[in-house]
């Protein structure tokens, strides 16, 4: 049982100055007397958004042991509880995929037990943490792109599957399919994979073979695993027939392959490669939205965006006008037109259409 008397000094804080991890000291009610949040709540972005939706101005929280109202830097807005436990598992998953990659190169097959040992410890941790944007940015480094990309696609595939209402067992399997989607690249020359410049037509044709190579490796390695082989084969197929290796369209593409296609593009675009700076996160989601009307499955893509956008709550945004504000609330259908606070002003971008976000500052 919590001993509230030992919580220390109390701070009265405006809701827009709350930080993730702040501890609510008192029960909170709206102006109609409706109970909104209970004392003892450790505040996260959805809780802060809920307070704003109920037009609550001030709440009492436990005094922080840092300077009051620090900048909402990436580290400050991420709940710190998961980072020490997830980082080793993330590194282990990256190392595990590297070992699988080498085994596939040398032996042509991979071992399911080694896949489980690399991926499952990580998945148990990230099941509990939903600030996907911040999590991937904190864990990501510029090293080992191919291996990290596979780990990230596995993580994001699991999340997106749960958001699409797959069962947890199915979502775990889909996460595993995402983890292994690029295993066919083990048959591609390192000089091509790590080339710090644009590939020639011949080199790109060779890279495209990784989809079929992956299908072969998984078929030879697993007796009866749903999603794995077909996802490796089809994750570059596109709804409009512009993908490879077979130019499939629409319903001819497996639904799980459509999941992996979305998160594969997202992970690739947010990563920093030798020859390209990583893209602004909101820009990447806007690009995915554009692709949802041609190359990517619309329902799958919009579900991904809908669940990723709330991760921007509390983060700073640079507007096209040159002003900087904080994203206070996001909209469930107008993904890129949130409620922004600039100083004492609140701008609802769904109403004030002249405002546009240029960049989310992380």
Buried (B, 14 or more C-beta within 10 A) or exposed (E): EEEEEEBEEEBEBEBBBBBBBBBBBBEBEBEEEEEBBEBEBBBBBEBBBBBBEBEBEEBBBBBBEEEEBEEBEEEBBBBEEBBEBBEEBBBBBBBBBBBBBEBBBEEBBBBEEBBEBBBBBBBEBBBEBBBBBBBBBBBBEEEBBBBBBBBBBBBBBBBBBBBBEBEEEBBBBBBBBBBBBBBBBBBBEEEBBEBEEEEEEEBEEBBBBBBBBBBBBBBBBBEEBBBBBBBBBBBBBBBEBEBBBBEBBEEEBBBBBBBBBBBBBBBBBBBEEEEEEBBBBBBBBBBBBEBBEEBBBBEBBBBBBBBBBBBBBBBBBBBEEEBBBBBBBBBEEEBBBBBBBBEEEBBBBEEEEEBEBBBBBB
